[in-house]
Amino acid sequence: MVPYDGGRQAVTVAAQKDWKLSLEPSSASDWISLSQTGGTAITSIFLTVARNDSEDVREADLVITTRSHKVTSHIIQGSKGRVQMPGWLELPALDQPGLGFFTHSMDGGAYVNSKTSGVRNWSFYYDYDAYVSWWVAYPLNKGLIGSGSRSNAWQASDPLLPYSAVCDLSGGSYGGGWTRGHQIPSADRLNYAANVSTFYPTNMTPQDYDFNCYIWADLESQVRLYAARCDTLYVVTGCDVRNSTRWSGSKGGHSAKVPTHYYKALLRKKGTDYSAIAFWLSHTMDPSERFIDHMVSIDELEEKTGLDFFVNLSSFLGKDKEAAIESADPARIESTW
């Protein structure tokens, strides 16, 4: 998948002997160029895609052939979207006034671009008044989870924000009986530096102990199971503080708003197939309740939250496919995951 403004990407081609590259249809060469169309064994080449100034999605197949094999990789380039933002599939729209958007790299610092920062880690949409992130968004698969263990390296601040803008949770939880509830779970990023970043206060919300340790923990584990069965799962984890009147105990000189609800929006990619489901959970749920009984479609979650999820999806797949994915019956979709 390539954003509408195009770019240059390294591609590794691996074959036992000689290989050739071609584009289908051949007219795709008007907007895609290859630094090399043939080679031997393992070779790195560059794929360059021109900017797409039209209103339509562009698609092409990159075909690798050897004497006995043929492999096709599908390329989709989005059209220019209405929001100036990264073209990542996990992102909701950035259209809420007064909130700050930030992205971490895998080393816990600021994500600049893929050349400088490598792979993106997680993004967040921060409410400076409520002292919580409305949502955290990230891609999830086995490679991104990595290997390691929980660091428990609770941080006093987030390097992307001043200390005065967050609750200092390094010495303990919020107070008032609220636990430090992760939005991107620690277990979703096990490489050490990436794991430490999941303990930033911008990734935390004041969460009821029973909710955190039972319903929420069970849902987090299920999301990792979904991710293990597909290529990539694009995850948005969020909390709703719009109508909350409750505040946590003070930490670092601040209290945080206690969410009334939590949710997860999940977009699954397996091959060329995309599907999506969501969960909408009351913060006051009984611990005996099951998260699976609170599935909703993406359209339903958007109605409940007032947010536009997976805003880049239509640029990649077109508006009709996006509408079908976001309105699909979640129980039917989940049964195939």
QUIPE-V105819 format. One line per field, one symbol per residue. psi: psi as a letter, one per 40 degrees, with the letter a starting at -180 (. if undefined). A space follows every 10 residues. Layout:
psi = ???
This chain:
psi = hhideaahhh hhhhidbiii iihhideeed ehiheheiah bhihihhhhi iheieiihii hhhhiadeih hhhhhhhiih iehhiifide hiigfhheih hihiieeeah hcidddebhi ciiihhhede fihdihiiih iddddaiaih dfghidahee iideeihhed eiadieehig hidhideegd iddddddeei deeiihihdd ddecdddddd dddddddeei dhhhhhhiih edeieiiiih hfeiiihhid iiihhhhhhh behiiiiihh hheeihdeih ddefiiiddd dddddeihif deddddeidd dddddeeihd ddddee.
